[in-house]
Amino acid sequence: MDELVDIYGNNYTLGLKNKGVGVLNKEDVHHLSAVGPFARAAGVPIDVRNETEDMLPWKEVGFEVVTENSGDVWARNMVRLRELYVSMRIIENVINGLPEGDIALDFKGFPAGEAINRLEAPRGELFYYAKGNKTQILERLKIKAPTFSNVPSMVHGFKNNEYASAPAIIGSYDPCLSCTSR
């Protein structure tokens, strides 16, 4: 990892190809409602794990928000690379802190009621809403994937850039197009 971060962070040719390309500034992030590395690469420290401790006590297991400030392809890729260190630390801390005993619960019956959950995925915030009505089929299920949230940001990132920069911009956006299907 150190070698990859060093190469990407200090390679002159990669810098020429990725710095200043596909830029989103803080105002763009807020205006376009960008999430995940798109927002954090522009210096906006939004991350669901920073707002909730529903799933894990994030601060306790070593979570920290990684940001850059240039908002370009280079910054988005650096955020992702540096986030790998945070992820490895969280995994080690969770494994080392697991309590003894069962880790699964048996559940029988059909759900009734509503549930909302927000999670931070590699591309940004995932939002889930489910409503059960005591049958095998949920009454309502709504999933909002981060790729869907970031489409306007990616489109904005193409403006005033060379055609040859499109693959780098798309790659830094890391789209999951099947996630956007409705």
Residue, then its C-alpha position, 0 to 999 in steps of 0.5 A: m500500500d505504501e508503495l502504491v500511495d507513493i507512486y500515485g502521490n508522487n509520479y509526475t506523469l500521473g500528476l500531469k494526467n490527473k491533477g486539475v482534471g474533472v474538478l468539483n469544488k466545495e460549492d459544486v459538492h453542495h449544489l449537486s449533492a455529491v457523496g462519498p469520495f467525490a465530496r471528500a476529495a473536494g474537502v467536504p468531510i461527509d461520511v455516514r460513519n461520522e454521523t451515526e454509530d448504528m452499526l459499529p462504534w466507528k470512532e472506537v474502532g479507528f474510523e476517521v474521515v479522509t479528505e483532499n482539497s483539490g476536488d480533481v481526479w487525483a484527489r478522488n483517487m488519493v482519498r480512496l487509496r488513503e481510505l484503504y489504510v483506515s479500512m484495514r485499521i477498522i478490520e483489525n480492531v473489529i476482529n481483535g475486539l470481537p466478543e465470545g459467543d454467537i454472532a448470528l440470531d435465529f429469526k422466524g416469522f415475517p417482518a412488520g413495521e418500517a426500517i431505515n438504514r444508512l451505510e457508507a459504501p465505497r462510493g458514498e451513502l447507501f440508503y435503505y427503506a423497508k416496510g413489512n406487512k407480516t407477509q413474505i413480500l415487503e410492502r415497500l422497498k426503496i434503495k438509493a445507491p451512491t452512484f445515482s446520487n453522483v451522476p450530476s457530479m460526474v456530468h459536471g466533472f466533464k465540463n471544460n475538460e479534454y475528451a482524452s480525460a473522460p476515462a480518468i474522470i469516469g474511473s475516479y467516479d467509479p460508477c456502478l451503472s446497475c445501481t442507478s437502474r430503477 
